[in-house]
C-alpha cells in the first residue's frame, strides 16, 4: 500500500487543471487552483494538495462549491476589508484576499482582510507566504473545514484544527515559515496515514472515553488533541472567533464537514494580514538580521541525541527543492483514486 511513483510538478499541475476544466471551471481559475494545490505537494503538505482533488470535484459536481465565484468586497476601510467568497474554492478566495491585503499594506503599512462564504483552501503557508514577494510579513488564520476537537475537558466536536501560518522573509537563508494546526496533528495527516496503511502515534487522537486511538481508519470515533492541552484549545477558540465569527462565517456547531456533506455550503472563514517591513525597519537590514538569527538558532548547543536544530520553514524549503528536482511522490492508493477520477471525468490518467 505504501508503493509510490513520482510525478513532475508540471505534469501534476496539468492534470489538476484539466480535471477542474472538465467540471466547467474557467481556465484561469483551474490554472490558479492547480498552481496552489501543487505548491502544497511540493512543500510536503501531502494531505492538502492533489490528495484533496477528488473531494473538491465531488463538491463541485454536487453543487456544493462554485467553479466561477463572484468574489466581492462587502465592507472596506483604508487598512481592512471583508470579502464574500461567493462559495468559491478557498484557494481563489484567499488569493484575492492576500492580493488586497498586500495592496492596502503598501499604503497603510499593515492590512487585515477577512473572508466568508469560502471553502477549504489547502495549507496555511500558501497565503502567509504571498506577502513575502513584496518584502512583507504575512499571517494567515482559518477555521478548519470540519470539527474534530472538543473544548478542553469535553467530548462534543465543536472546534477544528484552526491553523495559523506566519511567514517572515530572510536574505540568504530559507524564509521563516511557521505553519501549524492548533491540534497536535492536522486532520489531513490522519487521512494520509489511513491512505498509506500507517498507524498514528499516541497523542494525536483519543477515543470518547479518553483512551489513545492509533488506528486512523477509526478516526471518526475519536477526538483530535490540542497542542499544549488547554492552551491549544484556547488558541483554536480565539482563531475561530477571529476567522469565523468576526467575518460572519461558520464556527462551532455551525461548521459543516465538507468531506461528509458535499452538497452543503460550508461558509468557511479565513483572514490574512500583510505587514510592510519598511514601515518598521530598513528591509535589507531586517532580512540580514533574520539570517543572523538563523545562525544563532542553528549553532545552539544540542541536547544528547539531537542531531540538528531546525527552524520553521527549513523543511518546507528543502522538500520543495527536492520535489522540484525529483518529482512529487504519489502513493499507490491515491494514484488509483486519481485514475478512477480521470476515467469518471473522461480525461487522460495521471
C-alpha positions, -999 to 999 in steps of 0.1 A, spaced: 0 0 0 30 23 5 44 19 -30 48 53 -47 58 67 -80 70 103 -87 52 128 -109 67 160 -121 51 192 -108 43 203 -144 25 171 -151 6 172 -119 -4 209 -125 -17 199 -159 -37 170 -146 -53 191 -118 -62 220 -142 -77 196 -167 -98 179 -141 -113 212 -130 -119 223 -165 -138 191 -171 -162 203 -144 -167 236 -163 -143 257 -142 -129 286 -162 -94 281 -174 -79 310 -153 -95 295 -121 -84 260 -130 -48 270 -136 -47 290 -103 -61 261 -84 -36 237 -99 -7 261 -91 -16 264 -54 -25 227 -49 7 215 -64 26 241 -44 12 223 -14 25 189 -26 59 204 -35 62 217 1 54 183 16 18 191 26 6 159 11 -27 160 29 -37 193 13 -26 190 -23 -38 166 -51 -50 143 -23 -79 167 -19 -88 168 -57 -114 140 -56 -133 157 -28 -131 191 -44 -145 176 -77 -172 158 -57 -183 191 -41 -184 209 -74 -204 182 -91 -228 180 -61 -234 218 -63 -216 225 -30 -189 247 -44 -189 273 -73 -164 270 -101 -166 307 -110 -174 326 -78 -182 363 -76 -157 373 -50 -168 407 -38 -159 433 -12 -187 435 15 -171 463 36 -139 482 34 -118 507 52 -83 520 44 -65 491 61 -92 465 62 -117 446 41 -142 418 43 -147 396 12 -177 374 3 -161 344 -14 -192 336 -34 -189 299 -22 -158 295 -43 -128 273 -37 -108 287 -8 -77 289 -29 -93 315 -52 -109 334 -24 -78 337 -2 -56 345 -32 -78 376 -38 -77 384 0 -39 383 0 -37 405 -31 -59 430 -15 -41 429 18 -8 435 1 -22 464 -20 -35 481 12 -3 474 32 17 493 6 -2 525 17 -10 517 53 19 496 64 -4 469 76 -37 455 63 -62 428 75 -86 412 51 -112 386 62 -134 364 41 -166 344 45 -186 321 22 -154 304 12 -142 268 13 -112 247 22 -81 265 10 -53 239 14 -23 246 38 -20 278 56 16 286 44 3 293 9 -13 326 19 12 337 46 40 335 20 22 356 -6 32 389 11 69 378 11 72 387 -26 66 424 -17 90 423 13 62 420 37 54 397 66 23 375 61 -1 360 86 -30 337 79 -56 320 100 -86 298 91 -115 280 106 -109 243 97 -134 226 73 -147 201 99 -148 198 137 -126 171 151 -118 186 185 -139 192 216 -135 221 240 -109 212 267 -125 186 290 -155 179 268 -164 154 241 -186 173 217 -169 182 185 -172 219 184 -137 230 173 -115 223 143 -77 223 136 -80 261 131 -44 266 116 -21 296 117 8 304 95 33 333 98 59 340 71 90 362 76 114 368 48 152 363 51 180 373 28 202 342 20 185 316 43 152 300 37 123 322 48 110 316 83 75 300 78 55 287 107 26 266 97 7 247 124 -26 235 134 -39 241 169 -43 203 172 -13 180 177 -18 168 141 -38 183 113 -67 160 102 -51 158 67 -22 138 83 -47 114 98 -63 109 64 -30 104 47 -19 79 74 -50 59 67 -43 61 30 -8 47 35 -18 20 59 1 36 87 -7 39 124 -9 72 142 14 80 171 -1 81 206 -10 117 214 -27 126 181 -62 113 190 -81 98 218 -115 79 219 -145 93 237 -135 76 269 -101 92 269 -80 62 256 -53 66 229 -65 60 194 -38 50 169 -58 34 140 -65 62 115 -93 42 99 -112 47 132 -107 84 133 -145 91 131 -147 75 166 -120 98 180 -111 133 191 -81 153 180 -60 166 209 -50 203 211 -14 214 213 -3 222 248 -35 209 264 -59 238 273 -35 263 256 -42 248 222 -79 247 229 -77 284 238 -59 292 205 -84 272 185 -112 291 201 -97 325 196 -87 318 160 -123 306 153 -137 338 167 -114 360 145 -116 340 113 -152 328 117 -175 348 139 -159 382 132 -163 376 94 -199 362 96 -186 328 88 -193 294 104 -178 285 138 -187 260 165 -218 239 158 -223 257 125 -192 243 109 -201 219 80 -179 188 75 -170 194 38 -160 157 34 -192 143 48 -217 166 31 -206 177 -4 -238 195 -12 -239 218 18 -225 253 17 -196 254 42 -193 292 47 -157 288 57 -139 318 72 -103 330 70 -82 361 73 -49 372 60 -26 400 73 1 417 53 27 438 72 51 460 53 86 457 68 96 491 55 70 507 79 92 495 108 128 489 96 151 490 66 141 459 46 176 447 38 189 452 73 159 433 87 163 404 63 201 402 71 192 401 108 169 372 101 198 354 85 218 361 117 190 347 139 191 316 117 228 312 125 222 317 162 195 291 164 214 265 143 246 269 163 229 263 197 245 235 218 225 203 213 208 181 238 220 144 238 205 125 209 196 156 189 214 158 155 202 193 144 181 223 152 155 232 125 137 265 120 102 268 108 103 268 70 136 249 67 120 215 59 95 233 36 123 248 15 143 215 14 113 194 4 103 219 -23 138 218 -38 139 180 -36 105 175 -52 111 202 -79 141 182 -89 129 146 -84 91 148 -87 62 145 -62 56 111 -47 21 98 -53 11 67 -31 -4 38 -50 -37 42 -32 -40 78 -42 -29 71 -78 -58 46 -81 -83 72 -69 -69 97 -93 -71 72 -122 -107 65 -113 -114 102 -112 -98 107 -146 -120 79 -160 -151 94 -145 -143 129 -160 -132 115 -193 -96 129 -191 -62 114 -195 -49 95 -165 -21 109 -144 
